[in-house]
Amino acid sequence: MMHVLFALLVLGGANGAWAPRGTRLMSPPPENITAKPTEIAVGDGSIHICIFSDRVEGLKCTLKSTALNADEPEKVHIWVVTDNTTAVQVAADFLNDTGLHIHALDLDQVVDNLLHEGYKPVWVWDVYNISVKDNHAHWDPAWANENTARPGVWDHSTMHMHPLNHLRFYIPYIKQFSELDRIIFMDDDLVIQGDVQQAWDAKENLTTGKMLVGACEIWKWGDKAGSFQYSGKNSSYAKSSALVQVGRPLQDTFCNETQTVWCAGSNHWKNLDLRSREINGVPFEPESQPEWNFGFTLFDLDEWKRLQLTDNYEKWMHANYEDHIFPETSLMYGLGIPFLSYYGHVACWDEITEPKILIRDGFGYITYPEFKFNKLDATYLTSGFVLHYDGWLKPWYPEADPIFAIPFIKTMELVKAKDYKALMELPETAKQKLDLLGSFIVLTEPRAGSEWFMSVLDENEAICASGLTLVVDFRTSTSAGSRIGFPRDIFLPYDKGTDYFKDNQHKMRMQCYWSFIDHWVPKVGQNYESYCVGNRIPSEDEAITRHLPWLCNWARKYPEEPGVDKKASMFKEYFRLLLNSDSEAWSCQCPKQTRVMGVRVLTDWIGHAFAGKSFHNFDSEEHDDGKIDPAVGASIWESIMELKPKVIYWRRKIVDELVSRNIASASGVWHVKSKGDEEKMKLKGHNVTLSARSVVWETNKRRQHRGYIENKLKKAGIETLVLDYEACRGDMIKCVKQAEAFLGVNTTKYKMDVVKPSIRDPISEVVSNYKEVIQELDKKSMVDALSNRWLALMNSTTQMQPKTATAKPPAPRVTVASPGTAASPGTAASPGAPPAPTVSAAASQSAPVTTVMRDQASPVTTVAASPGIPAASTASLIPPPPAGVLTGASSVAKITPPPPARLAYTYRPPTTGAAVSHKAVAGVKTIAANSALMQTAHQYGSNAAGVNRRQVMRSFIELKSKLTPTDGSHVGDLRAAHDIARFMHHQQKQTRS
């Protein structure tokens, strides 16, 4: 029968600070608890364990696992110090019939006893709390001086100064433990997988001067890897995050103008050495001391008293307040001062035990992908005497890593460690299992705001829009997704990020990039025996060492064969694994609640237009005008057509993209992540001068490329949702609900962080020569590339009115007509719908409408132009809709191929007359096949007889220079003009012969 003996501990006040008796309300103990504060632990062969806790789930699992795996649980006494008597009672009820003895202590009584013995705990000192600035645990920089170590921005928590954190250093003098020669101190976030009797007996192996046995296997943050790395026992005070050195040379730790946090004052290290000689009697040599933690610790209380280490602790505390060494809310205060107090008196579990007691640490902050990246497997878990879930992600949280949570879950199901070890070591257990509904791709352009859109989608637990927001640290608001989520630029071509790929080869997430795989697999394959079998890596390739298990797997599947290019087939498998979020293929993964997996592809990475000289783009052989070169590299279109993911086509007005890129380039801030970034962007985000001609040139090029992308989507018959940045910025809630409906997932609440746009209003203050830009675009009939903020300027300024002779009609607006309903005036109706009323050409030009309709018999969307709109203007995909037009899934349909685009040109006659031969006119007719161009050719043809051919060539070259596109057809038009020049060059050769 289990014995439960309770006394009360109450901790109150802001941020968990303890308040003295009489200043706080005390909850009465449960009726079935008998308080016996005079209970004394007896060294009669029993095992005594001390825990400070108020967490029900933590206590239940830690104590249950202790009982399940102990040979004689009835010998085990658990002494619980808590501010939550209900939690202890619930845990005690859960442990019924285990044989454990549970006791609870009253902090007030403990403090009274310590004061009676002449001890004055730190939290009752007058200076206690002096370095704290506010109730958010921020420290006061005004407290700092030349001795101060300044913590990192992430390092601020009142738990480091909590009375229970200090109480550990008075354990030998707590009345209840006065007759003990040892005690095991445990955290409440453990799974005990061994018999605690072995740990209790380890005192017999301690040498003189060692009074603490601690866990010395450490996980550390790796800046190079961008993830946590397993250090094993290869860590010391010099590498610990509990002291500010963290592996840096001392000269690199000092604070300066650019390094104001996570740094040391000019006298910090000299002062620490001085104080160490004074208090510890030895110089401070951090490299000589093993790093350890308190998670599962054995204290030799006799040796502690002999060494007077509580006095040591208080001396270091006095030094801290006198010299201003460590702020009280920092890890350096909470763990750094214990390091200094116990300097030279710590042993590691595996050094003094046989069989070795192995304490496995870090499962509350590392993730299983990081575990694998460090070449660890399930045997690391099953061989652990203790599993410590230190960190913010406790195994009882829903967001916990599902693999690391298995020991906790099985313990709560009353399964002993030896009975679940076989399950842990099954290969299938390590595989992430997602219940996916489907996948999607976000197609977009640079600087279109898609990063913001993806981050918002990621807040829906059912949508993995790369997974970068996966698992948030509730204390520091950091995300495990930033370490293990899929990169948002996962399809970045190697030549567009060469420096990035070279500089970040160590990082864990690099192995998820297609370009990284494509770049390294051939070399790994060529050196397979050395790299993969012999594990012999030359120094120049050392950076990929941790990636080798995955790269070798790719190389084994796709071995090099002379004359055989396997890149296309390898990419198809990569694409399939990616959209399935396959956890075996790489270290990246989506949250376990994911139902839809999504990735982003910039359209600049597809096709020939923006491929550059290296041709690392997908489908780089495809030109925007339809010309196709011999295939090189991988095809993303083939994979899209094969797997049929849904597509969200995210668009922004072209000129805003160009302005945003200009500001980002000037400020060096591509994504605003801090107030400093925001200030930089503000500074560079006004009085920007653009080259109007360059704006026209790139607008034209991007319109051509959009036409190519849209035509490919139509031919592929991919279900597509078109979203507009400007409309979504106006109503993002409506936008994401459309996306949710499109993707088939439930709606959720979004934080909707206020977007910090790079372009601020009014545009007249952002772009200094905005009038010139508008005028040039207006001349070329490209005002549809301007957003509303530009058009408002254009319409409000008299001299900026569009020209009437050659201007296009206003940009079409889109409405959605359901099957069987009348279409809007001036639109084509869907099959079976009543005929639409006729509208005059003049009326339709003043308010043109493009209607998107769904056929009842087929999920195909048709696009019809209103009267008065040139046929060429319907050659592009659905125009960007205003907010509210596309309403959920009902507006989504497959896209049919468009009719062949016709060339539309405006011709400005040359200053001098010229005549053209009838043969030249015929050539132009054949090449251009356009009414406007044919009319021009006819005008020249009427005077063709008897003119010399050189004059013909000059005339056509001048004609070519005067041709400018007026609609959505782009590359084809320029190629036609190019062909005219080639034709005239041929004519010149004939003349010479």
Beta strands, then each sheet from edge to edge (+ up, - down):
strand 1: 3-5
strand 2: 47-52
strand 3: 76-81
strand 4: 101-105
strand 5: 149-150
strand 6: 182-186
strand 7: 190-192
strand 8: 212-215
strand 9: 218-222
strand 10: 227-232
strand 11: 263-264
strand 12: 293-300
strand 13: 346-348
strand 14: 359-360
strand 15: 386-388
strand 16: 438-444
strand 17: 463-464
strand 18: 596-602
strand 19: 646-651
strand 20: 720-724
strand 21: 813-817
strand 22: 849-854
strand 23: 860-864
strand 24: 894-895
strand 25: 905-907
strand 26: 963-965
sheet 1: 1+ 4+ 3+ 2+ 6+ 12- 8+ 13+
sheet 2: 5+ 11-
sheet 3: 7+ 15- 14-
sheet 4: 9+ 10-
sheet 5: 17+ 18+ 16+ 19+ 20+
sheet 6: 21+ 22+ 23- 24-
sheet 7: 25+ 26-
end
